[in-house]
Amino acid sequence: MSNIHPTAVVSLKAEIDTDVKIGPYSVIEDNVIIQSGTEIGPHCVLHSYVKLGKNNQLHAQVVLGGLPQDLSFSGEATWVVIGDENIIRENCTVHRSTNPDVPTTLGSKCYLMSYSHVAHDCHLGDEVILTAYVGLSGHIDIGDKANLGGHVGTHQFIRIGSMSMVAGFTPVRKDVLPFCLLGGDPVRHFRLNTIGLRRSGIKGERYKKLERVFRHLREGGSIEDQHGTPEIDHLREYMLAPSKRGIYGFLQA
């Protein structure tokens, strides 16, 4: 038997592994899947069509699977799918997608701090950090290990690259390059995310090659002829892929 507090309201149509913990006054609706090791704090709400992986921690008053805030949505069975070992802090919200075939997704080992919001049709990779009060609009793609500072707000349909870091209070209206720091007024890429890269093992000659490419781009050079490391190849593919909003430029030295 799952460790479910007697004040929790849990649908008989929910699929819950036996060691899942559900705290006081939480509500689990129909068609919710919760896998082994996950702990759900007090006063949480998991609406229908939510799948939670293993060993997730939900703190008080988290709401998952709310209807998408999209006037064109007509009530289809759409999903939120969340991976393993995520920490979702107090009062966070994650909304269902608008497309029955493509859920809103959150990878594994992410950290969503208090009051952050993930809107419909967003896709977050692994080890993403949303600091307190981050607000993601619909259709945002965020790469692995990206870090968004407090109160960052985003426009719809943008990409935020892997291992990037966005300064707190930055309004993000265009795509953010992988591996870079973004911020300022006007908003620009201003250098590589040195600390994040080194924590991920990108240092020494690999880092120097990426830094040379960053300087080349900042000086107006093209990415098309840049090669040499997996990071440079990823950056090139990212910049050459279609973009709905364009990509931010660079702070000039």
VENBEL-V385676 format. One record per backbone hydrogen bond with DSSP energy under -0.5 kcal/mol. NH is the residue of the N-H (numbers start at 1). CO is the residue of the C=O. E is the energy in kcal/mol with one decimal. If there is no record, write none. Layout:
# VENBEL-V385676
nh->NH co->CO e->E
nh->NH co->CO e->E
This chain:
# VENBEL-V385676
nh->3 co->20 e->-1.7
nh->4 co->2 e->-1.6
nh->5 co->3 e->-0.5
nh->5 co->22 e->-2.5
nh->8 co->5 e->-1.8
nh->9 co->26 e->-2.9
nh->10 co->8 e->-0.6
nh->11 co->28 e->-2.6
nh->14 co->11 e->-1.3
nh->15 co->32 e->-3.2
nh->16 co->14 e->-0.7
nh->17 co->34 e->-2.3
nh->20 co->17 e->-1.6
nh->21 co->38 e->-2.1
nh->22 co->3 e->-2.4
nh->23 co->40 e->-2.5
nh->23 co->41 e->-0.5
nh->26 co->23 e->-1.4
nh->27 co->44 e->-2.7
nh->28 co->9 e->-3.1
nh->29 co->27 e->-0.5
nh->29 co->46 e->-2.7
nh->31 co->13 e->-0.6
nh->33 co->50 e->-2.7
nh->34 co->15 e->-2.9
nh->35 co->52 e->-1.9
nh->35 co->53 e->-0.7
nh->38 co->35 e->-1.3
nh->39 co->56 e->-2.9
nh->40 co->21 e->-3.1
nh->41 co->39 e->-0.5
nh->41 co->58 e->-2.4
nh->43 co->24 e->-2.6
nh->44 co->41 e->-0.8
nh->45 co->62 e->-2.5
nh->46 co->27 e->-2.9
nh->47 co->45 e->-0.6
nh->47 co->64 e->-2.6
nh->49 co->30 e->-0.6
nh->49 co->31 e->-1.2
nh->50 co->31 e->-0.8
nh->51 co->80 e->-2.6
nh->52 co->33 e->-3.4
nh->53 co->82 e->-1.2
nh->53 co->83 e->-1.2
nh->55 co->36 e->-2.0
nh->57 co->86 e->-2.8
nh->58 co->39 e->-2.9
nh->59 co->57 e->-0.6
nh->59 co->88 e->-2.8
nh->61 co->42 e->-2.0
nh->62 co->59 e->-1.1
nh->63 co->92 e->-2.6
nh->64 co->45 e->-2.5
nh->65 co->94 e->-2.5
nh->66 co->94 e->-1.0
nh->70 co->68 e->-1.8
nh->73 co->70 e->-1.9
nh->78 co->76 e->-1.4
nh->80 co->49 e->-1.8
nh->81 co->104 e->-2.8
nh->82 co->51 e->-2.8
nh->83 co->106 e->-2.1
nh->83 co->107 e->-1.3
nh->85 co->54 e->-2.7
nh->87 co->110 e->-2.5
nh->88 co->57 e->-3.0
nh->88 co->86 e->-0.5
nh->89 co->87 e->-0.6
nh->89 co->112 e->-3.1
nh->91 co->60 e->-1.7
nh->92 co->89 e->-1.4
nh->93 co->116 e->-1.8
nh->94 co->63 e->-1.8
nh->95 co->118 e->-2.5
nh->96 co->66 e->-2.6
nh->97 co->79 e->-1.1
nh->99 co->102 e->-0.6
nh->100 co->98 e->-0.5
nh->102 co->99 e->-1.1
nh->104 co->79 e->-2.3
nh->105 co->122 e->-2.3
nh->106 co->81 e->-2.1
nh->107 co->124 e->-0.9
nh->107 co->125 e->-1.1
nh->109 co->84 e->-2.4
nh->111 co->128 e->-2.7
nh->112 co->87 e->-2.7
nh->113 co->111 e->-0.7
nh->113 co->130 e->-3.1
nh->115 co->90 e->-2.1
nh->116 co->113 e->-1.7
nh->117 co->134 e->-2.4
nh->118 co->93 e->-2.7
nh->119 co->117 e->-0.6
nh->119 co->136 e->-0.9
nh->122 co->119 e->-1.2
nh->123 co->140 e->-2.8
nh->124 co->105 e->-2.4
nh->125 co->142 e->-1.8
nh->127 co->108 e->-2.6
nh->128 co->125 e->-0.5
nh->129 co->146 e->-2.5
nh->130 co->111 e->-2.4
nh->130 co->128 e->-0.5
nh->131 co->129 e->-0.6
nh->131 co->148 e->-2.4
nh->133 co->114 e->-1.8
nh->134 co->131 e->-1.6
nh->135 co->152 e->-2.7
nh->136 co->117 e->-2.6
nh->136 co->134 e->-0.5
nh->137 co->135 e->-0.6
nh->139 co->120 e->-1.9
nh->141 co->158 e->-2.0
nh->142 co->123 e->-2.9
nh->142 co->140 e->-0.5
nh->143 co->160 e->-2.9
nh->145 co->126 e->-2.7
nh->146 co->143 e->-1.4
nh->147 co->164 e->-2.2
nh->148 co->129 e->-2.7
nh->149 co->147 e->-0.5
nh->149 co->166 e->-2.5
nh->151 co->132 e->-1.8
nh->152 co->149 e->-1.5
nh->153 co->170 e->-1.4
nh->154 co->135 e->-1.5
nh->155 co->172 e->-2.5
nh->157 co->138 e->-1.7
nh->158 co->155 e->-0.5
nh->160 co->141 e->-2.9
nh->161 co->176 e->-2.1
nh->163 co->144 e->-2.1
nh->164 co->161 e->-1.4
nh->165 co->180 e->-2.4
nh->166 co->147 e->-2.5
nh->167 co->182 e->-2.9
nh->169 co->150 e->-2.3
nh->170 co->167 e->-1.5
nh->172 co->153 e->-3.2
nh->172 co->170 e->-0.7
nh->173 co->171 e->-0.7
nh->175 co->246 e->-3.1
nh->176 co->159 e->-2.6
nh->179 co->162 e->-2.3
nh->180 co->177 e->-1.1
nh->181 co->191 e->-3.1
nh->182 co->165 e->-2.4
nh->183 co->188 e->-2.1
nh->188 co->183 e->-2.5
nh->189 co->249 e->-2.7
nh->190 co->181 e->-2.0
nh->191 co->181 e->-0.7
nh->193 co->179 e->-3.1
nh->194 co->192 e->-2.0
nh->197 co->193 e->-2.7
nh->198 co->194 e->-2.4
nh->199 co->195 e->-2.3
nh->200 co->196 e->-1.0
nh->201 co->198 e->-1.6
nh->202 co->197 e->-2.7
nh->203 co->201 e->-1.1
nh->206 co->203 e->-1.1
nh->208 co->204 e->-2.2
nh->209 co->205 e->-2.4
nh->210 co->206 e->-1.8
nh->211 co->207 e->-2.6
nh->212 co->208 e->-2.1
nh->213 co->209 e->-1.8
nh->214 co->210 e->-2.3
nh->215 co->211 e->-2.3
nh->216 co->212 e->-2.2
nh->217 co->213 e->-2.5
nh->218 co->214 e->-2.5
nh->219 co->215 e->-1.7
nh->220 co->217 e->-1.9
nh->221 co->216 e->-2.7
nh->226 co->223 e->-2.0
nh->227 co->225 e->-0.5
nh->233 co->229 e->-2.5
nh->234 co->230 e->-2.4
nh->235 co->231 e->-2.5
nh->236 co->232 e->-2.6
nh->237 co->233 e->-2.5
nh->238 co->234 e->-2.4
nh->239 co->235 e->-2.4
nh->240 co->236 e->-1.9
nh->241 co->237 e->-1.0
nh->248 co->175 e->-2.1
nh->251 co->189 e->-3.1
